[in-house]
Every structure is written in structure tokens, then in C-alpha cells.
Amino acid sequence: MKYGSLVFETNEFFIIKKYQEMNYTIEDYAHKNVLDVLTQNMTTALCLNEVDIPFDIITMYSTIKVSSAFGIRQTFQVVPPNEVDLKENKISVISSLGASVIGRAQGDRISYGLPGDTVSLVIEKVKQPKTANKTTAKGGMTKEVKIH
């Protein structure tokens, strides 16, 4: 991970935790595993003020472009579970793919897919919904959140 851990805007961190708690359906073992990994990664996540979030971090409503060495190219937007629209390439933050990318940065690699059939994806581009005046978070206020 580019920043050493997942990076979240503080309010968004707690919203995502709530979505995880409300998720009553586990699609398959891989989906459960991804949500468990996200939960684990969130225990050491950096939570920043909105203005301090680096421009290349995937937040809610970010549009992301991923690719693989095998020619896979996909662009999608990470949205709350109630706004999913696959025809518009809007995926849930707690779907397997959404949970794999949220809080990560441009340039990070993720493994995606079912056990035995995973593909390595690179996050090529991140466009946050509010990128007008964003800079990197160097020197910004950070708060490490530990969840017990």
C-alpha cells in the first residue's frame, strides 16, 4: 500500500463500518474474505480530515480505473450499497471489488476474484468527486484509529 495502510476521511470511515455491520448477505466465501480483510485493514487505517485526504486515495464516489497484465481494463465508481447500478458501473463499497479498493491509492495492486482464480489488478487512475483543491496529505492532520 502506497501510504502503508488504508486512508479514510474520518466520517466516511464510520459510514463504511456501518455498511459492513448492516451487510446481512454474504455472496460467497471470497466476498466474506474480502470483507474480513477490509475489517482487519480498517483497524490500523489512517483517518484524516476531508481536506487532508491525498488526491489519489479512493473514497466514496471516486471513479477508478483498474487494469491487469492480461488486458483487463475496467472503470467504475464506488458508491453506497443503496446506489449500486451495474449498468452505470457503480459498485457497492462493500462488494468484493469495492471493499478491495476503498482506502487504497493510485498505483496500489489488489488481488481480485475467487480463490484459485484471482487476478492482480493495478489501480491506474483515481478521480475523487471533489478533487479541485486537493494536494497530498503530507504535513496534514492525521489520526490513527484503532478499533477493538
C-alpha atoms as a printed R data frame, in Angstrom:
    type eleno elety resid chain resno       x       y       z
1   ATOM     1    CA   MET     A     1   0.000   0.000   0.000
2   ATOM     2    CA   LYS     A     2   1.359   3.352  -1.041
3   ATOM     3    CA   TYR     A     3   0.646   5.030   2.318
4   ATOM     4    CA   GLY     A     4   1.371   1.971   4.486
5   ATOM     5    CA   SER     A     5  -2.271   1.497   5.455
6   ATOM     6    CA   LEU     A     6  -5.739   2.311   4.196
7   ATOM     7    CA   VAL     A     7  -6.591   6.014   4.286
8   ATOM     8    CA   PHE     A     8 -10.108   7.281   5.012
9   ATOM     9    CA   GLU     A     9 -11.866  10.541   5.613
10  ATOM    10    CA   THR     A    10 -12.970  10.226   9.244
11  ATOM    11    CA   ASN     A    11 -16.752  10.456   8.681
12  ATOM    12    CA   GLU     A    12 -16.563   8.095   5.712
13  ATOM    13    CA   PHE     A    13 -14.667   5.568   7.855
14  ATOM    14    CA   PHE     A    14 -17.582   5.300  10.269
15  ATOM    15    CA   ILE     A    15 -20.145   5.197   7.437
16  ATOM    16    CA   ILE     A    16 -18.316   2.245   5.861
17  ATOM    17    CA   LYS     A    17 -18.157   0.478   9.247
18  ATOM    18    CA   LYS     A    18 -21.946   0.921   9.484
19  ATOM    19    CA   TYR     A    19 -22.439  -0.535   5.978
20  ATOM    20    CA   GLN     A    20 -20.341  -3.534   6.989
21  ATOM    21    CA   GLU     A    21 -22.461  -4.100  10.096
22  ATOM    22    CA   MET     A    22 -25.670  -3.838   8.047
23  ATOM    23    CA   ASN     A    23 -24.479  -6.283   5.371
24  ATOM    24    CA   TYR     A    24 -26.585  -9.361   6.016
25  ATOM    25    CA   THR     A    25 -25.863 -11.152   2.769
26  ATOM    26    CA   ILE     A    26 -22.528 -12.726   2.033
27  ATOM    27    CA   GLU     A    27 -22.433 -13.603  -1.646
28  ATOM    28    CA   ASP     A    28 -19.759 -16.263  -1.322
29  ATOM    29    CA   TYR     A    29 -16.636 -17.223   0.590
30  ATOM    30    CA   ALA     A    30 -14.476 -14.785  -1.390
31  ATOM    31    CA   HIS     A    31 -16.829 -11.893  -0.582
32  ATOM    32    CA   LYS     A    32 -16.777 -12.760   3.124
33  ATOM    33    CA   ASN     A    33 -12.986 -12.997   2.979
34  ATOM    34    CA   VAL     A    34 -12.697  -9.557   1.339
35  ATOM    35    CA   LEU     A    35 -14.958  -8.002   3.990
36  ATOM    36    CA   ASP     A    36 -12.898  -9.672   6.736
37  ATOM    37    CA   VAL     A    37  -9.682  -8.306   5.212
38  ATOM    38    CA   LEU     A    38 -11.249  -4.831   4.945
39  ATOM    39    CA   THR     A    39 -12.308  -5.016   8.599
40  ATOM    40    CA   GLN     A    40  -8.788  -6.049   9.599
41  ATOM    41    CA   ASN     A    41  -7.176  -3.315   7.489
42  ATOM    42    CA   MET     A    42  -9.501  -0.722   8.991
43  ATOM    43    CA   THR     A    43  -8.133  -1.469  12.473
44  ATOM    44    CA   THR     A    44  -4.900   0.288  11.510
45  ATOM    45    CA   ALA     A    45  -6.288   2.752   8.959
46  ATOM    46    CA   LEU     A    46  -5.327   6.395   8.918
47  ATOM    47    CA   CYS     A    47  -8.316   8.683   9.316
48  ATOM    48    CA   LEU     A    48  -7.862  12.219   8.035
49  ATOM    49    CA   ASN     A    49  -9.919  15.361   7.765
50  ATOM    50    CA   GLU     A    50 -11.563  15.701   4.365
51  ATOM    51    CA   VAL     A    51  -9.204  18.483   3.253
52  ATOM    52    CA   ASP     A    52  -6.169  16.341   4.142
53  ATOM    53    CA   ILE     A    53  -7.101  13.289   2.051
54  ATOM    54    CA   PRO     A    54  -4.452  12.764  -0.650
55  ATOM    55    CA   PHE     A    55  -5.770  13.310  -4.178
56  ATOM    56    CA   ASP     A    56  -5.001   9.721  -5.179
57  ATOM    57    CA   ILE     A    57  -6.930   7.919  -2.392
58  ATOM    58    CA   ILE     A    58 -10.108   6.031  -3.283
59  ATOM    59    CA   THR     A    59 -13.038   7.495  -1.376
60  ATOM    60    CA   MET     A    60 -16.771   7.062  -1.716
61  ATOM    61    CA   TYR     A    61 -17.921   8.305  -5.117
62  ATOM    62    CA   SER     A    62 -14.399   8.064  -6.542
63  ATOM    63    CA   THR     A    63 -14.121   6.871 -10.119
64  ATOM    64    CA   ILE     A    64 -11.378   4.288 -10.508
65  ATOM    65    CA   LYS     A    65  -9.640   2.735 -13.476
66  ATOM    66    CA   VAL     A    66  -8.000  -0.658 -12.920
67  ATOM    67    CA   SER     A    67  -6.047  -2.870 -15.281
68  ATOM    68    CA   SER     A    68  -4.205  -6.181 -15.355
69  ATOM    69    CA   ALA     A    69  -1.287  -7.638 -17.268
70  ATOM    70    CA   PHE     A    70  -3.840  -9.829 -19.070
71  ATOM    71    CA   GLY     A    71  -5.555  -6.886 -20.742
72  ATOM    72    CA   ILE     A    72  -8.380  -6.358 -18.265
73  ATOM    73    CA   ARG     A    73  -9.390  -2.704 -18.148
74  ATOM    74    CA   GLN     A    74 -12.307  -1.538 -16.070
75  ATOM    75    CA   THR     A    75 -13.559   1.839 -14.902
76  ATOM    76    CA   PHE     A    76 -16.130   2.074 -12.133
77  ATOM    77    CA   GLN     A    77 -17.373   4.283  -9.324
78  ATOM    78    CA   VAL     A    78 -17.511   3.229  -5.654
79  ATOM    79    CA   VAL     A    79 -20.903   4.100  -4.141
80  ATOM    80    CA   PRO     A    80 -23.003   3.282  -1.053
81  ATOM    81    CA   PRO     A    81 -24.861  -0.053  -1.235
82  ATOM    82    CA   ASN     A    82 -28.210   1.624  -1.964
83  ATOM    83    CA   GLU     A    83 -26.820   3.395  -5.067
84  ATOM    84    CA   VAL     A    84 -25.465   0.359  -6.941
85  ATOM    85    CA   ASP     A    85 -26.164   0.454 -10.683
86  ATOM    86    CA   LEU     A    86 -24.125  -2.055 -12.640
87  ATOM    87    CA   LYS     A    87 -25.288  -0.615 -15.978
88  ATOM    88    CA   GLU     A    88 -23.707   2.695 -14.917
89  ATOM    89    CA   ASN     A    89 -20.596   0.942 -13.495
90  ATOM    90    CA   LYS     A    90 -21.484   1.941  -9.931
91  ATOM    91    CA   ILE     A    91 -20.406  -0.727  -7.449
92  ATOM    92    CA   SER     A    92 -21.006  -1.004  -3.720
93  ATOM    93    CA   VAL     A    93 -18.260  -0.097  -1.303
94  ATOM    94    CA   ILE     A    94 -18.929  -3.430   0.415
95  ATOM    95    CA   SER     A    95 -18.940  -5.547  -2.746
96  ATOM    96    CA   SER     A    96 -15.848  -7.692  -3.295
97  ATOM    97    CA   LEU     A    97 -14.286  -5.194  -5.692
98  ATOM    98    CA   GLY     A    98 -15.394  -2.084  -3.780
99  ATOM    99    CA   ALA     A    99 -14.076  -3.413  -0.467
100 ATOM   100    CA   SER     A   100 -10.800  -4.335  -2.188
101 ATOM   101    CA   VAL     A   101 -10.111  -0.805  -3.410
102 ATOM   102    CA   ILE     A   102 -11.641   1.594  -0.844
103 ATOM   103    CA   GLY     A   103  -8.963   3.482   1.093
104 ATOM   104    CA   ARG     A   104  -6.215   2.458  -1.320
105 ATOM   105    CA   ALA     A   105  -4.254   4.726  -3.627
106 ATOM   106    CA   GLN     A   106  -3.417   5.086  -7.283
107 ATOM   107    CA   GLY     A   107  -0.579   2.686  -8.065
108 ATOM   108    CA   ASP     A   108  -1.623   0.096  -5.462
109 ATOM   109    CA   ARG     A   109  -2.132  -3.531  -6.513
110 ATOM   110    CA   ILE     A   110  -5.007  -5.716  -5.405
111 ATOM   111    CA   SER     A   111  -5.868  -9.375  -5.920
112 ATOM   112    CA   TYR     A   112  -9.411  -9.861  -7.105
113 ATOM   113    CA   GLY     A   113 -11.506 -12.930  -7.773
114 ATOM   114    CA   LEU     A   114 -12.341 -16.294  -6.307
115 ATOM   115    CA   PRO     A   115  -9.671 -18.412  -4.607
116 ATOM   116    CA   GLY     A   116  -7.730 -20.234  -7.289
117 ATOM   117    CA   ASP     A   117  -8.917 -17.766  -9.921
118 ATOM   118    CA   THR     A   118  -7.586 -14.394  -8.804
119 ATOM   119    CA   VAL     A   119  -6.155 -11.685 -10.974
120 ATOM   120    CA   SER     A   120  -3.741  -8.958  -9.956
121 ATOM   121    CA   LEU     A   121  -5.153  -5.508 -10.710
122 ATOM   122    CA   VAL     A   122  -3.331  -2.193 -10.639
123 ATOM   123    CA   ILE     A   123  -5.217   0.939  -9.665
124 ATOM   124    CA   GLU     A   124  -4.226   3.154 -12.600
125 ATOM   125    CA   LYS     A   125  -6.295   6.253 -12.004
126 ATOM   126    CA   VAL     A   126  -8.372   7.725  -9.194
127 ATOM   127    CA   LYS     A   127 -10.723  10.641  -9.641
128 ATOM   128    CA   GLN     A   128 -12.279  11.795  -6.410
129 ATOM   129    CA   PRO     A   129 -15.630  13.565  -6.525
130 ATOM   130    CA   LYS     A   130 -14.056  16.742  -5.111
131 ATOM   131    CA   THR     A   131 -10.530  16.980  -6.475
132 ATOM   132    CA   ALA     A   132 -10.417  20.697  -7.299
133 ATOM   133    CA   ASN     A   133  -8.116  21.857  -4.489
134 ATOM   134    CA   LYS     A   134  -6.655  18.568  -3.295
135 ATOM   135    CA   THR     A   135  -2.986  18.037  -2.619
136 ATOM   136    CA   THR     A   136  -1.147  15.220  -0.896
137 ATOM   137    CA   ALA     A   137  -1.673  14.842   2.828
138 ATOM   138    CA   LYS     A   138   1.968  15.438   3.721
139 ATOM   139    CA   GLY     A   139   2.050  17.582   6.790
140 ATOM   140    CA   GLY     A   140  -1.717  17.282   7.191
141 ATOM   141    CA   MET     A   141  -3.518  16.385  10.377
142 ATOM   142    CA   THR     A   142  -3.662  12.639  10.808
143 ATOM   143    CA   LYS     A   143  -5.354  10.496  13.355
144 ATOM   144    CA   GLU     A   144  -4.754   6.776  13.616
145 ATOM   145    CA   VAL     A   145  -7.904   4.931  14.573
146 ATOM   146    CA   LYS     A   146  -7.767   1.630  16.401
147 ATOM   147    CA   ILE     A   147 -10.962  -0.404  16.515
148 ATOM   148    CA   HIS     A   148 -11.248  -3.032  19.231
